[in-house]
Amino acid sequence: MGIRSAIAALTVAGAFAQSTAQISPERCRSLEKKGNRSQAQSCFQQLTASSRAAIRAEGYWGLRNHRQASEEFRRAIEQAPKDADLKVRWGRLFIEPFNKNKKDGAELFSEALEINKKHPGALLGMALVASDGFESKAGVLAREALDADPKLVEAQELLARLALEDSNPTKAVEEADKALTLSAEALDALAVKAAVEILDDRSGEEWLKKIFAVNPSYGEAHAQIAHHLVLNRRYDEGIAHYRKAIELDPQNWHARSRLGISLMQMGQEEEARKHLEAAFDNGFREFATTNSLKLIDSHKNLVTFKTPTTILKLDKKEAEMLRIYFEEELQKAIATYEAKYKMKLPRAVQLEVYPNHDDFAVRTMGIPGLSILGVTFGDVVAMDSPSGRKPGTFHWASTLWHELSHVFVLIATKHRVPRWFTEGVAVHEETAIHKDWGDRLTPEILMAVKDKKLLPIAELDRGFIRPSYPSQVIVSYFQGGRICDYIVEKWGWAKILEMMHAFAARKPTAQVVQDQLGLKPEEFDKQFLAWLDPTVQPVVKNFDEWRKRIRKLAELSKAGNHADVLKEGPEVVEMYPEYVEAANAYEMIAASAEATGDKKSATGALEKFARIGGRSPEALKKLASLQQEAGNPKAAAVTLEKINYIYPINDEDLHKRLGELYLGQKNLNGAIREFRAVVSSKPVDPADAHYNLARAYWAARKTDPAEDHIIQALEAAPGYRPAQKMLLEITASKKEKR
């Protein structure tokens, strides 16, 4: 190399060293925040040439090379294992939407807190993890982070988002304003203020303009607005804002994935797949994205049945059986609610039924593991199949009616209704249809009442969004339902409709209670609790003693000490009449009564069990047998019919028994339905199954289907004499009519 070339090379190297000395991760992130993408990318690229692993990690992170960024953080921490800041940054890499590895992120934040128990970044990281899981401790942790660093803008922005998720827009604005006093460029705080206005049917333009003055391509603002809209079940508007998010920032793969999931939830699967695949192909492969794509692929296993008012999607392996029950119940619910809510639905309702609960969970939220049974997206409903749950733990018909109530309330209010009200109305509807359908007073609810954990009506939404104890969601469903029961009992159903329309006008709960019920919310709470106490407090008072007594009763039953079970059992029932779950006193009494030959007492105990809402198919079958033996076939049919709403799957004996009972009672439509169920269940004796269905059709003088099934019976068993005889009768009848 010549002298001039060497000098030139040294000059370039010196300039590069000077330029890299001027850059920093903070500088790169600032460029990115303001939408200077090409400059930010160049900046991050330069960071990857640093001699320090921690700086290289930030560079690769900015370039979205997350695997290499993680490896560089690993190297950096090997060199400085007690550096809490490094652990926090690595943890943040893990929990960002592109990775969503909450477990590893939380572990790193915990390690940082072991080094410095008041590390603001670690506390914020833990708050973000808790927030992602809708845990109540998220707010506590965010405040602890602010106490440790009062200038931590991101923690203040998180508090604003949490307040809005908790349906407290006033507090959300207050928290957002605090963030903006710390930084005028707190974009997420501005997004919260925009979301508050949009949720209140205002434009939010003032705040969006401020956001785009800082970063014209900050699509994340629209993504955050969409998140709050979807959380409030305003799905169409949420989808519109997700679209705006990716128009501004086509590489916001998290927003694109959420758009895909929202479209899937609304039944628009073709476009949903396009967006989900785009996110996946660009490396965004967290669980919600990958599982949603798998679920869409699995939809080839669904069979669709359409009527003018319904679209029913069932898994092909159980479609023939479940259609018999679901289609009829779906149409009955729609007709009932159209009269009750005084409205017609604008479109057909789509109901999807999933035999795999994890598939249902992905369908509803994008990730598996939900404990709920059904969910409504406007006029699209998804729910578990009876086969997706253990027999006796799930009443599919009450879930269907519950979700259909949501369809009507959401459409009537244009999705502008607090969660407690729509859930409360739906829970009320379960027992309004049949008193034994709704959920019972569970031990978790009793403990919440005992510990005075019921929320004021004006704050009840908090119990659904961010529960402060494990069973609070269940308790909130109960409370919302009982509040609606109370309103209907005192003011009538018309008052529920008036409240519904008041909520549609965007009035808050406190004002609706004051205007529609003539009470301040605090006074309503007092009157409601006074109404509730007589039915709940006796059980609460006896609960601890009941737990001791039910255990003792179970021991006596297991030991075959029937006399003591029959002596102690009625008192145990009296202490907690609504307990009909596993190891309940009703079944123990019935078993002991039958063992001692007292079938009348056994029948009585099981009839109380069924009347209150017991759902064990085996116990109900036992009751039906006892009722038949006692010469009461009508009661037996009523009992067996209950099982159809609980677990009609894979039970040929149930449907055959009920079909015979209905045939004997001249309930020919019921008999046809039950014998159809037998035929659809791949019966052991297909000839007998088709023959029985032909009998029901023939009794109803439906000649053509009777002839069709009697021929199928003879095809399965050509020498089947009863079928031969019936075919002759049908043929003769048809000749007479000619």
Buried (B, 14 or more C-beta within 10 A) or exposed (E): EEEEEEEEEEEEEEEEEEEBEEBBBEBBBBBBBBBBBEBBBEBBBBBBEBEEBBBBBBBBBBBBBBEBBBBBBEBBBEEEEEBBBBBBBBBBBBBBBBBBBBEBBBBBBBBBBEBBEEBBBBBBBBBBBBBBEBBBBBBBBBBBBBEBBEEBBBBBBBBBBBBBBBBBBEBBBEBBBBBBEBBEBBBBBBBBBBBBBBBEEEEBEEBBEBBBEBBEBBBBBBBBBBBBBBBBBBBBBBBBBBBBBBEBBBEBBBBBBBBBBBBBBBBBBEBBBEBBBBBBEBEBBBEBBBBBBEBBEBBEBBBEBEEEBBBBBBBEEBBBBBBBBBBEBBBBBBEBBBEBBEEEBEEBBBBBBBBBBBBBBBBBBBBBEBEBBBBBBBBBBBBBBBBBBEBBBBBBBBBBBBBBBBBBBBBBBEBBBBBBBBBBBBBBBBBBBBEBBBBBBBBBBBBBBBEEBBBBBBBBBBBBBBBEBEBBBBBBBBBBBBBBBBBBEEBEBEBBBBBBBBBBEBBBBBBBBBEBBEBEBEEBBEEBBEBBEEEBBBBBEBBEEBEEBBEBBBEBBEEEBBEBBBEBBEEBBEBBBBBBBEEBBBBBBBBBBBBBEBBEBBBBBBBBBBEBBBBBBEBBBBBBBBBBEEEBBEBBBBBBBBBBBBBBBEBBEBBBBBBBBBBEEEBBEBBBBBBBBBBBBEBEBBBBBBBBBBBBBBBBEBBEBBBBBBBBBBEBBEEBEBBBEBBEEBEEBEEEEE
